[in-house]
């Protein structure tokens, strides 16, 4: 008899960069493909990815994902030397690359990796053009979030 297949109940999201939303104002988002090796895909199926310190650089008119950690599975990477933090090429079309290059040359703008997710049978990386927040901006964001939460509680109790 054949084995029953396990159904995946999770969403398509593999990893989120929550720290980037805390540290930056997000301006424009892009969806990029990512060049991966076989062991990396197997690890991503198990959810073994972190984007905490990940960012995007442009080198020779190509986008590269730096600092993303994909932890290798012991069973999938026995015959390959794995580098969990290697540079990974991002696949973008020429218009998107030109726009990213133009905007990141401005002062205070950078490009950060926001999420890794499944789209069909492909793995995509959501990148965003971002501007750094200062401490008072972070406090304002936290205050607004707290007020929205309190307002929701008040509306729930009054109804």
C-alpha positions, -999 to +999 in steps of 0.1 A: +000+000+000+011+035-007+017+060+021-009+086+027+004+121+018+005+147+046-016+177+038+000+210+046-022+232+067+002+262+068-001+293+047+024+300+019+046+321+042+080+306+050+097+335+069+089+371+078+112+399+087+093+415+116+123+435+126+123+454+093+088+467+099+099+479+133+131+496+121+120+510+087+091+528+069+081+506+040+077+525+007+075+502-023+073+464-025+086+441-052+083+403-057+115+386-067+123+350-076+153+336-058+181+312-070+184+283-046+201+250-044+183+217-038+192+214-001+179+250+005+145+242-010+142+211+012+150+232+042+125+259+032+098+232+030+105+225+067+104+263+075+141+265+084+147+302+073+154+335+090+154+369+075+163+390+106+195+406+093+187+401+056+191+430+031+195+434-007+224+449-025+229+457-062+261+445-076+269+448-114+232+454-122+221+423-103+202+421-070+217+398-043+201+387-010+226+390+018+223+377+054+193+354+049+199+322+069+187+289+056+196+262+081+205+229+063+187+197+072+211+169+083+193+143+062+192+164+030+227+178+029+250+149+037+270+150+005+271+188+000+291+215+018+264+239+029+268+276+036+236+288+054+244+325+049+256+325+013+247+352-012+216+344-032+207+360-065+173+376-068+154+375-101+139+408-111+131+423-145+151+452-159+125+479-151+123+468-114+161+467-111+165+501-126+138+516-103+155+500-072+189+513-083+176+548-089+158+550-055+186+534-034+210+560-047+190+586-028+201+594+007+184+574+034+169+547+012+178+510+012+163+477+001+153+451+027+140+416+024+105+414+040+093+378+035+099+345+019+068+326+006+055+300-017+038+310-049+026+279-066+057+257-066+081+286-067+097+304-038+094+341-039+111+369-019+093+401-011+117+430-010+108+466-002+124+500-006+126+513+029+136+544+049+151+541+084+131+551+114+145+571+143+137+564+179+108+589+182+092+574+150+093+540+166+076+553+198+049+570+177+042+538+158+040+518+190+017+545+205-006+544+175-007+506+176-016+506+213-043+532+208-058+511+179-058+480+202-075+500+230-100+515+207-109+480+194-115+468+230-137+498+238-158+492+207-161+455+215-173+462+251-197+490+242-215+469+216 
